Amino acid sequence: MSEESSHRRNAPTEKMLQFAERLAARKNIPLPPDVRESFDSCKAFLDEHGSELPPSTKAVNWANDIALKKKIPLSAEVLADARKLSEWIDANK
């Protein structure tokens, strides 16, 4: 395997990188250089800084839809935290 193809395999996805860039700009913090090159570094950056944001309207609507269809509770605490909501959706979809 060439070094170039190995690099591509380990690079963050375009969506991850776009989100990391938006997050860094919104929080007015520098984007560490390795975030652009490493999937794991980008994921760690998103995990550290992304959960502080409220979930998207799309995620909230999806979770509410799941809760209604499956008749399961969905707490306000989960609805207010992007990471908790993502975990709830993964566990209940």
N, C-alpha and C positions, 0 to 999 in steps of 0.2 A: 504494500500500500504506500502510495506516495505521501510525502509530508503535506502536500497541499490538500489531498482528499482527507487525510487525518484531521487537518485543521478545520475543514468544513464540517466534519462530523461533530467536532467538539465546540463549534461556534454556537452562540445563542441564535434562536430563531429571529426572524425579522420583527415579528410582533413583540417578542420579549424585549428586544433592543429598543424598539419604538416606545414601549411602555416605560422602560428604564430611563430613557431620555426625557420623556414627559414628566416623570416622577421627579427626577433630579431638578428639572427646570421649575416645577411647581414648588418644590421644597427649598429651592435656591441653594442646592448643594452640588459639589462637583461630582461628575460621573467618573468613578475610578477607571483608569485606562484598561485594566484587564476585563472589565465588564463587556467591552466590545469584542473581545477575543475568546472568552471562555464561557461556555454554557453554565458551568457550575458557579463561576463568579457572578454572572448575571442573575442566576436564580437566587443566590445568596443576597444580592443587593435588593432584589424584588421582595424576597421574604422579609428582609429587615425593614424596608421602608414602605412597601406596598400595603401592608396590613393596616397602616395608620390611616388609610383612606376609607371613606365610606364605600359600600358596594355600589355597583352600577344599578341603574334602574332596571336594566335587562335582567341582571342577576336576581334582584328582589322579586321581579315579576315571575321569573322562572321558579324560584323557591316557593312563592305563594301558590303557584299553579300545582307544583308537586304536593304541597301540604294539603290543598283542597282535594286533589284527586285521590291521595292516599289516606286522607282524613287523619293526618298526624300533626302534632303541635309544632309551631314555629315561633320561637320567643323573640321578643323585641331586642334582647341582647344579641342574638344571632343576626337579626336583620340590620343591626347597626355596625357590624364588624365585617369587613370584606373577607378576611381570612376565615373567620368562623362560618360565614355564610357559604363560602366555597367548600369548606369541609362538610357542611350540612348537605349541600347539594350533591356532592360526591357520594355521601353515605346513603342518600335517599332517592336518587334518580332511578 
